Amino acid sequence: MADELVASADKLDVQLDSPRDGEGPVDPTFGVDEKKLVAKLDRHLIPLVMLLYTFSFLDRVNIGNARLYKLSEDLNLVGNQYQIAVSILFVTYLLFEVPSNLVLKRFTPSRWIAFITLSWGIVATLTGLVNSFGSLVAVRLILGALEAGLFPGLNVYLTFFYTKRELALRVGYLFVSAAIAGSLGGLLAYGIGHMQGIAGMNGWRWIMIIEGLPTLVLGVATFFLLPDDASSAYFLTDNEKKLMVARFRRSYGDTASAQEFSKKDMMKAFKDWKVWMFCAGQFGMDTMLYGYSTFLPTIINGIGTWTTAEVQLLTIPCYFLGAVTYMTVAYLSDHTQRRGVFCIVFGTVSVVGYGILISNTPAGVHYFGCFLVAMGLYVAVGLPLAWLPNNTPRYGKRTTANGMQLTVGNASGIMSPFIYLTAEGPRYIRGNAVSLSMVGMATCIYAFMWFWFARENKKRDAGHINPALEGLSEEELAELGDESPHYRYTY
C-alpha cells in the first residue's frame, strides 16, 4: 500500500510554490480539506501519544514522590544511594535510545512501542515490591532500557504524519504530557499515600504499584490503536492518504529515497557539527528538566514548613504554568516558523528563576522562582526537539540526529541527582547554581544556531553555492537534503 501511494504521488506532478521554502499549497487536494485532515490526525494520534509519554514520565520520576512516603527508610538507603538509584536509570536509557530509533521502522511503530510499553509497565509495577538498594538499582536499570525508545520513537513518529509547519505544536503535546505527569504524580501520590499500612506496606510501594498498572493496559491498546504510517492509518480514506503523501512532497529535499533509511544518511548525522551543537544544548536544558522534575517536591519542601500533602499540591501550579506556556509558544512557533528566538527568550527566563532560587530571599520569593523556571522549562527543552528534525529532511539523518540529541541530552539525568545532594538541603545552592549555568550555556548555543541558520539562508538567497556542487542537476541537488543550496533552514 505504501509503495502504491508513493507511486501515485510521483504521478501527481505536485507543483511547489517555491523550491526555496518548499511550503506551497497542495494541488490537487483530492477533494479533502487539509485543515480537517490535520484535525483528524490530532484526534486519533495525539491522545494516545500523550498517554504513552504521560505514563512513561510518571513511571520514571515517581521515585521523587515515593521518597516522601518512607522509601529511603524501608530500603535502608544511606548517603547518596537515593541519588544513585535515580541516576542509574539513565545509564541504560542512554545506551538504548539510538538503537531503538534505528529499529522503529523495521519492527513497525505499533509493535515496537506496544512491546516496550507493556514491558516497562511490568517493571514499573514490580518496583513496588523491591526490598533492598540492590534490587532497586536493578529494576531502575531495566526500566531505563525499556523506556529509552519511547520519546525518541514518538518524536520521529510524529514526523511521519505532520509537516515542519505543524511539528512544534505536536512535540509540545509530549511536553504537556510531562507536565501532566508531574502534577498528576503529586495528586496521585497524595491520594495513594493514604493507603499507608494497607497489606502491611508503606505508601511508596502502593504509589509504584498503582501508577504502574495502567501502563500495562495502555501497552496492549497501543498495538491495536497506533497506525504505523499514513498508508496503514485505519481512520484515513484513500483520498486522505493520497493527500498525506502529497503534503510531504511539497517540502524541498523530501524525495522518495529521502524517506528510506540508509547508512550514508546515518553517518552524515555523526559528521554534522550542527547536530553536535544541538546535542550540547540539549544536555544543558535537560539538566534543568531532570533536576526540576525529580527534585521539585524536595526543593519546595526545603523553602518552607509544609506538610507532605501541601508539598504535593504546591508542585501542581508550577507544572500547569509550564504546560500552558509551552503550548502557547509552540503554537506561535509553528505559526511564525521561528524556533531560535523562543529558545533564547525562555531559556533566559529560566536562568532568572534559578537566580532567584539561589538568592537570599524569603520562601515566597523562592516559590516564585520555581514558576519562572517552569515557564522556560518545556519551551527550552521541547522546541529544539522540533527544530533539529525540521532542518534534516532525510529520514536516516533525521532519526539518527534526533536519537543523538536525546541521548546526549539525557546524559544529564545521570548528573542531575548528584548536584542535588541530600546533605546540601534544604536550599540546594549548588544544584540550582549548576542548573543555572547549564541553562545559560544552552541558551547561548541556541542563540548562535539562530544566528548561523539565518545567515546561511541569506547566503543561499544571494546565490552562494559550494563549488563542489556546481554542475549537479536539480534532482541531484534535491537528494542532498539540507546540504542543497536550494534548501532553507528553519531558524
N, C-alpha and C positions, 0 to 999 in steps of 0.2 A: 504493500500500500504506500509506504514512504517513497519507494522508487517511482511509483506511478505519479505521485504528487510532484516530485522533483521534475519528472519528465514533462508533466503538464505545465509546470511553471516555466520551463525552458521555451515552450511554445507560446507563452503569453506575450512575449516581447514587451514586458512591462517597461514603460518609459520612466527614466529617472528625471526628477525635477532638476537635479544638479549633481554631477559626479563629484562635486566638492563636498557637499554636506550629506548627500545620499539620503535625504529625507523627503522626497517628493511624494505627491499623492498617489495612491494605488489606483491604477486604471487598467483593466476594468475592475469593478467591485463585486462581480458575480451576484449582484442583487442583495448584497449584505451590507448593513450599516456597521462600519468599523468600530464606532464608539460602543454600539450594543454588543459587538463581538468581544471587545476588551472587558466590558462589564460582565459578560457571561463567563469569561475566563476567571475573573475575580471571584465570582460566586462559587464556582466549582473548585478552584485551586487554592485560593488564599486561606479559607477557614481551615482546611486540612494542613496546609503548610504551617500556619500559625500554631495549631495544636501540637504538631510534631516538635517545633522548636520550643514551645512553652514547656512541654513536659521534659524535653532534653535539658533545658537550662535549669528547671526546677530540680530534677534528679541529680544534677551536678553540684548545685550550690546550696541545697537544703541542709548540708552539713553545717552551714553557718547558723541556721536557726536551731538545728538539733543541739548545738553546743550549749544553748541556753537551757536545755532540759536534761542535764546530767550525763551527756555523752562522755565527757572527759572523766567524770567520776566513775562511771560504770566500767570504762576500759582502762582505767588507771593511767591516763595519759599524763606524762610529766615533761617538763622543759618545752622543747619545740616539737614534740611529737604530733600535736594537733596541726601545726603548720606543715609538717611533713606529709600528713595524711591528706591535707588539702592540695598540696602542690604535686604529689606523686601522680595524680590522675593525668597531669599534662605531659608526663614522660611518654606514655603510650599514645596519648591524644595527638602529640606532635608526629610520632612515628607513622601513624596510620592515615593522616589527613590526605596527603598527596596520593598515595596508592589507592585510597578509596575513591578519590575523584577519577583516577585513571580507569577504574573498572566499572564506573557508573553506567556507561552506555552498554558495555559488554554484558553485564548481568541484568540490565534494564532497571530504571529507577524504581518501578513498582516492587520488584522482587528484592532489590538490594536494600532500599530504605525500609521496607517492611521487615526484612530479616534483622537488620541492626536495631530497629526499634523494639521488636519483640525481645531480642536478646538482652539489650541493656535494661529493659523493663524487669526482666527476671533478676538480673544482678542488683538493680536498684532496690527491689523489694527485699531481697535476701540480705541486704546491708543491715537491715534492722535486727538481724539475728547474730551478728558478729560479737565475739566475746573478748577480743584482745586487740592490741595495737597492730600486731602482725596480720591478723585476719582483715582488719580494716584497710590496711595498706594493700592487701591482695585484691580485695573487691574494688578498690578505687583504681588500681591498675587495669583491671578487666573492664571496668566501666569506661575508662578513658579510651581504650582501644575500640570499644563498640560505638561510643558516641562520636568518635573522631570524624566519621564520614557524613554525619548529618548536615551540619551547617554548610561546609563547602559544597556538599552534594546539592543541597537546596538552592544555594546561591547560583550554581551553574544551571541547575534545573530550570530556574525562572527565566534564564536566557533562551530556553527552548520555546518559550511562549510570548515573551514580551520584548519589544524593541528597546533601543537605548533611550528613547524618549519616555519610556514607561518604567524603566528598571529601578530607579532610586526609590520610588514610592513603594514598589513591591518588596524590595530588600528592606525598606522601612518597616513593613509588616513583621518581618522577622525580629527586628529590634523592639518593636512594640510587644512582641511575644516575650522577649526577655524582661521587659518592664512589667508585663503582666505576671510573669513567673516570680519576679522579685516581690511584688506587692501581694500576689496570691500566696506566695510562700509564707509571708508574715501572717496573713489571716489564717491560713491552714494550720500553721504551727501553733498559733494562739488557740484555735479550736481543738486541735488534736492533743495539745498539751494537757488538756483537761482529762485525758484518758490515763493520766499518770496513775500507775498502780494496778491497772486492769491486767489480768493474767500475770500479775507479778512483774510487769515490765514498766520501766520508766518511759516518760513521754517521748524521748528522742527515738526510741525503737518504733513506736507507733507512727511517728512522722515519716520515717523511712518506708515502712511497710505500706501505709495507706497512700502516700504520694507516689509510690512505685506501681501500684496495681492498675491504675487507669492506662498506663503506658502499654501494658500487655494487650489490652483491648484495642488500643489505637494501632498497635503493630499489625494485628490481624485485619483491621479495617483498611489500613493503608494498601495492603495487597490488592484489594478489590476496588478501591476508590481512586488511586493515584494513576493517571494515564502516563505512559512513557514519553509521549510527544504528541504533537497536534494530530498526526495521522492515526493514532490509536485512541484519541480522546472520544469516549463514548457519547459525550454531550454535544459534539460538534457535527453539523450537517456536512455533506460533501462540498457544498459551495463555501462554507465557512473554513473548511480545511484547505481549499484552494486559495482562499484569501490569506490564510495564515502563511502559506508558502510565499505568496506574492509580497506580503508585508516585509518579510526579511530580505527578499531580493532587491528591495529599494536601496538597502544600505550598501555603500561602496565597499568592495572587498569581501562581501558576503556571497562568494561564489559557491558552486556545488561542492568543489573539493575542500573549501574552507570549513565545511560542516563535518568533515571526516577527521578522525584523529590520525595524526602522523607523527613519527618520531622526530622528523625535521622541525615541525612546529613546536613540539615539546622542548627541544633543545634551544630553540630561539628564546623561549621564556627564561631559561637559565642564563643566557648570554646577554639579555637586555638589561642595561643599567637602570632603566626606568622601573622595571619590576622590583629590583632590589631596593630602590628608593621607597617604593610603596610598602615593601616588607618592613623596612626600618621604621617608617611612620606608623605602621600597624602595631609594631611592638610597643612603641611609646604610648599609643592610645589604649591598647589592650591592658597595659599596666593599670590604667585607671579603671577599665571595665571590671577586671577580676578583683582588684583591691576593693573597689567600691561595692560590688555586688556581694562579695563574700563577707566583708567586714563592716558593712553599713550598720547592722544591728549592734555590733560591738562598739563602733565609733559613737553611735547615738547614746549607747549605754554609758559611755565614758564622759560625755559632755554634760551630764545632768544626773539627778537622782530619780530614776524611773523604775517602775515595776517591769517584769518581763513582758506583760501584756502591753504596757504603754510603749515599750521599745518596738515591738512588732507593729503596732498601729502607727507609730511615728515614721516608719520606713515607707508607708504607702503613699503619702503625698509627694515624696521625692520621686518615686518611680512614676507616678501619674504625670507630674510635670515633665519628666524626661520623655515620656511617650508622646504627650501632646506636642511638645516642642519638635521632636523629630518628625512626626507625621506632617506637621505644618511646613517644616523646612524641606522635607523630601518632596512634597507637592510643588513648592516653589522652585526647587532644584530641577525637577523634571520640566516644569513649565518654562523656565528660563534657559534650560540646558547649561547650567553652571554648577560646578561641583566645588572647585577650589575655594572660592570666596566664602562659602558657608563653613567649610572645614576650618578656615583661618579664624573667622569671627567667633565661632562657638568653641573652638579649641582655646581661644583667649579667655572666654567666659569661664571655662573650667579651671584655667590657671588662676584666675581671680578667686574662684571658690576655694581652691586649695590654699591660697594665700590667707584667706580668712580663717581657715581651719587651723593653720599653724600660728596664727596671731594670738596675742594675749588679750582676748576679748571675752565677754560673758557667754554663757551657754546658748542663749537665744541667738546670738550673732553666729556662733559656730553652726547652729542648726540651719540658719540662712545660707551659710557656706555650702552645706550639703545640697541645697536646692540649686545653687549655681553650678556645682559640679554636675548634677543630674541634667541640667539644661544642655550642657555641652557634650555630655557623655555619649548618647546614642548618635547624635549628629556626627561627631568627630570620629567615632568608631565605625558607623554604618555607611556614610556616604562614600568613603574610599573603596568600600567593597562593591559599590556600583560603578565608581569612577574608573578603576582599572579595567574591569571587563568591558566597559564602554569603549575603551581605546585598544582593545585586542579582538578584532573581528574573526580571527581564525580559531576554530574550536580547540585544536591541540594546544596552541599557545595560551588561549584564554583559560582553559581548565587547569593547566599546569601553573600558570601565573597566579591564579586565584588560590590554588592549593598552597603555593609557596607563601603568598601573602598571609594566609590564615595560619600556616604552620609557624612562621617566624613570629607572627603576632601573638599566637597562643603560647609561645615560649615564655612570655611574660607571666603566664599563670604559674610557672614554676617559681619565679622570683617573688611575685606579689605577697604570698603568705609570710615570707621571711623579712619583709620590710615593715610588717605589722606584728612585731614580736609581742608576746603576752607581757613580758617584763616592762615594755615601754608604754603600756596603757596607763591611764585612760586616754591620753591626748594623742599618742602615736605621732609625735612630731616628725620623726624620721620617715615613717611610711608616707605621710602626707607630703613631706618635702620632696621625697624621691618621685612620687607621683606627679607633683607639680613640674619638676624638671623634665620628666619623660614626656609629659603632655606638651610642654613648651618646645622641646626638641621636635616632636612630631608636627606641631603647628608650623614651625619654621620649614620643615621638609615640604609640607603641602603648599606653603607659600612659594617655595622655589619651583615646585612642579607646575603650579598655576601660572607662574611667570614663563617657564620654559615652553609649556604647551601653547600658550598664547603667542609667544614669539615665533615658534616653529610654524604655526598656522599662517602668520603674516609672511614669513619667508616663502612658504609654498604658494600663497596668494600672489606673491611678487614674481613667481615663475622660477625660483631657485630649484635646481634638480641635481641630484648626485650624478657626477659624470659616469659612474658605473651603470646607471640606469638608462642612459641615453641609447636610443635605438630600439628599446623594447616596445612591443605592441601594447595597445590598450588592454587586451586580455591578459598579457603577461604582467602588466603593472597592477591590474586588479588582484592577481594572485599573490601579490606581495603584502596584502593587508595593510597594516598601519605603516609599513615602510614605503608605501607608494606615495609619490608626490601629489597625487590626487586625493589622498586621504586627509580628512581634517579631524584633529583631536577635539575631544570634549574637555574643556578646562573650567 
